[in-house]
Each structure stands twice: as structure tokens, then as C-alpha cells.
């Protein structure tokens, strides 16, 4: 199938599949990641089709909404792409990106990397920081019924992969356990540049938050 038609069909598939998704992982999250991935790829010049498909399908079935099944995302994406008669090599590459792009995947020894993964991972990480990242963190925290902040529960700065997956800590802890770490984990020059301002915004936000809590 011609590139633009395949992307259009994939957009429709993702929008329909995620129509009832949690607000931080809905179609508009996908749209922002897709937009950022295309922006970053203007300078990286990797395989555009793989970048767009991976960005569009990266959260098609997030494991945290499917009983921790970490293969449901790659499997769902693969089944869809097979139904669209996409080349097997493209499908495998997209599935590998989905498997390896999440923050929790960084707890494991790197077993796959590609320039396309670097682009899509940066695009996804950008949506986890800055103003949007703050909004998404509190949206998900509310969805899970978590406290906003509890000074009696300090951030765990040495989490294992399992601890990260199973945490029930207050949302503010998530800034220190993940969000503030992302700036230094960006892969591409464009991603790093975009992350700087968003990181600074989060630092300013936290200062204001703790000022208002009387705990700065």
C-alpha cells in the first residue's frame, strides 16, 4: 500500500482503537508523538515509514492497561500491519521499537537499537515532560487513585524494573523517579534541544508546587 494511504488507514485504526483510552494515553498523546517524531526525523533522516508507523502504534495496547502483558502491544500492532499487507521486515522493526522504547525497558540490558527507535523514543519522551508531561502524570495518577504528594513517602531513586512497574507512590514522586531523568536519556540532537526547555519548566513547576505546600 502507498505510504500516505497506509498512514491514513493507521490513523483511523488507532483513533478507533483508543477512543475510550485513559486521557494520558489517548489518540491525542499518539498524535503529539507522531508529530514530534516527524519533526525530529527531518534532521535524522531515518526510514520515514517505520518512524510513522511505530509512533502511531507504540501505545496501541499499553501493557499497564492489559494486566502487564508486555507482548500485547507488539502483537496487536503486528496483526494490524499484517492485515494491511505490510512487508514482514517493516512489521518486525515496528514491533521491536514498541518492545524497546518504554522507560521500563531501559532497566534491562539494551538488546535492540535502531535510528528509527531513537527518533520515536525521543518523541515519546518529549510527551512525558514539560507542561504536557505534568498534565499526563496527574491524569494517570488520578486514574490510578494515587495521592498527589505525601512527604512521608520519599521518591525511590534506585528502583528495580519490577518496583517501577508496580509502584503506587504519589504522583510527585514520579517526577524524580522518571520525568526529570528523561532529559539526559534523549538520543538525538533535536530531541535533546527540545527536552531542555521542557525540563526547565518542570523544575520551575516543582519549585512552585513545594512553595505552595510550604515544604520548599
C-alpha positions in Angstrom: 0.0 0.0 0.0 1.2 3.5 -0.8 2.7 5.4 2.1 0.1 8.1 2.6 -2.8 5.7 2.3 -1.2 3.3 4.8 -0.6 6.1 7.3 -4.2 7.4 6.8 -5.6 3.9 7.5 -3.3 3.6 10.5 -4.5 6.9 11.9 -8.1 5.7 11.6 -7.3 2.3 13.2 -5.5 4.0 16.2 -8.2 6.6 16.7 -10.9 4.0 16.7 -9.0 1.6 19.0 -8.1 4.3 21.6 -11.5 6.1 21.5 -12.1 5.2 25.2 -8.5 5.3 26.4 -7.2 7.0 29.6 -6.6 10.7 28.9 -2.8 10.5 29.1 -2.6 7.6 26.6 -5.3 8.5 24.2 -5.3 9.4 20.5 -4.0 12.9 21.2 -1.0 11.5 23.0 -0.4 9.4 19.9 -0.9 12.5 17.7 1.7 14.5 19.6 4.3 11.7 19.5 3.6 11.2 15.8 4.1 15.0 15.2 7.3 15.1 17.2 8.7 12.0 15.5 8.2 13.6 12.1 9.8 16.8 13.3 12.8 15.0 14.7 13.1 12.8 11.7 13.5 15.9 9.4 17.1 16.1 10.7 17.7 12.4 11.5 16.6 11.3 8.0 15.8 7.7 9.1 13.1 5.4 7.5 10.0 7.6 7.5 7.5 4.8 7.1 8.9 2.9 10.1 9.1 6.0 12.2 5.5 7.0 11.5 4.0 3.5 11.9 5.9 3.0 15.2 4.9 6.4 16.5 1.2 5.7 15.6 1.2 2.2 17.0 3.5 2.5 20.0 0.7 2.6 22.6 -2.0 0.7 20.7 -2.2 -1.7 23.6 -0.1 -0.5 26.6 0.8 -3.3 29.0 -0.2 -1.3 32.0 -3.8 -1.3 30.8 -3.7 -5.0 29.9 -2.7 -6.8 33.1 1.1 -6.3 32.5 1.1 -8.2 29.2 4.2 -6.8 27.5 3.6 -8.6 24.2 0.1 -7.4 23.6 1.3 -4.1 22.1 3.7 -5.6 19.6 1.2 -8.4 18.8 -1.7 -6.0 18.2 0.5 -3.8 16.0 1.8 -6.8 14.1 -1.7 -8.2 13.5 -2.9 -4.9 12.2 0.1 -4.4 9.9 -0.2 -8.0 8.6 -3.8 -7.2 7.7 -2.6 -4.3 5.7 -0.1 -6.5 3.8 2.9 -4.5 5.1 6.4 -6.0 4.4 7.4 -8.5 7.1 10.7 -6.7 7.7 8.9 -3.4 8.4 6.5 -5.2 10.7 9.3 -6.8 12.7 11.1 -3.5 13.0 8.0 -1.7 14.2 7.4 -4.4 16.8 10.9 -4.2 18.1 10.6 -0.4 18.5 7.4 -0.9 20.5 9.1 -3.5 22.7 12.1 -1.4 23.5 11.0 2.2 23.6 9.4 2.5 27.0 11.1 3.8 30.1 10.8 0.5 31.9 12.7 -1.2 29.0 15.7 1.0 30.0 16.1 -1.1 33.2 17.2 -4.0 31.1 20.4 -4.5 29.1 20.0 -3.0 25.6 19.1 -5.8 23.2 17.8 -3.8 20.2 18.6 -0.4 18.8 18.0 1.4 15.5 18.0 5.0 14.3 14.2 4.8 14.0 13.9 3.6 17.6 15.9 6.7 18.7 13.6 9.0 16.9 10.3 7.5 18.2 11.6 7.1 21.7 12.7 10.7 21.8 9.3 11.8 20.5 7.5 9.7 23.2 9.8 11.0 26.0 9.1 14.6 25.0 5.4 14.0 25.6 6.3 12.8 29.1 7.9 16.1 30.1 7.1 19.8 30.2 3.6 21.1 30.5 2.1 18.1 28.7 4.1 15.7 30.8 2.9 17.3 34.0 -0.7 17.1 32.9 -0.3 13.5 31.8 1.3 12.5 35.1 -1.5 13.8 37.2 -4.2 12.4 34.8 -2.7 8.9 35.2 -2.2 9.4 38.9 -5.9 10.3 39.3 -6.9 7.4 37.1 -5.0 5.1 39.4 -6.3 6.8 42.6 -2.8 7.9 43.8 -2.0 10.7 46.2 -0.7 13.9 44.7 2.0 14.2 47.3 2.9 12.7 50.6 6.1 14.0 52.3 6.2 10.8 54.3 6.8 8.7 51.1 10.1 9.7 49.6 10.9 9.0 45.9 12.7 5.7 45.3 15.8 6.7 43.3 17.1 3.2 42.9 14.1 1.3 41.6 14.2 -2.1 40.0 12.2 -2.7 36.9 9.6 -4.6 38.9 9.4 -1.8 41.5 8.8 0.7 38.7 6.1 -1.4 37.1 4.3 -1.9 40.4 4.7 1.4 42.2 1.7 3.0 43.8 3.7 6.1 45.0 2.3 9.7 44.9 2.4 11.4 41.6 5.0 13.9 42.6 7.5 11.0 43.3 7.2 10.1 39.6 8.9 13.4 38.6 12.0 12.2 40.5 11.8 8.6 39.6 11.3 9.2 35.8 10.4 12.6 34.4 13.4 14.5 35.5 15.7 11.8 34.3 14.4 11.9 30.7 16.4 14.9 29.5 19.7 13.1 29.9 18.3 10.0 28.1 17.4 11.7 24.9 19.0 10.1 21.8 19.0 12.7 19.1 20.3 16.3 18.9 16.8 17.6 18.1 15.3 15.6 20.9 17.9 16.9 23.4 17.3 20.5 22.4 13.5 20.2 22.7 13.9 18.5 26.1 15.9 21.2 27.7 13.1 23.8 27.8 10.6 21.3 29.0 12.9 20.0 31.7 13.4 23.6 33.0 9.6 24.1 33.0 9.2 21.0 35.2 11.8 22.3 37.6 10.1 25.6 37.9 6.7 23.9 38.4 8.1 21.7 41.2 9.6 24.8 42.9 6.2 26.5 42.8 4.5 23.2 44.0 6.7 22.9 47.1 6.4 26.6 47.8 2.7 26.3 47.9 3.0 23.2 50.1 5.2 25.1 52.5 7.9 22.5 52.1 10.5 24.2 49.9 
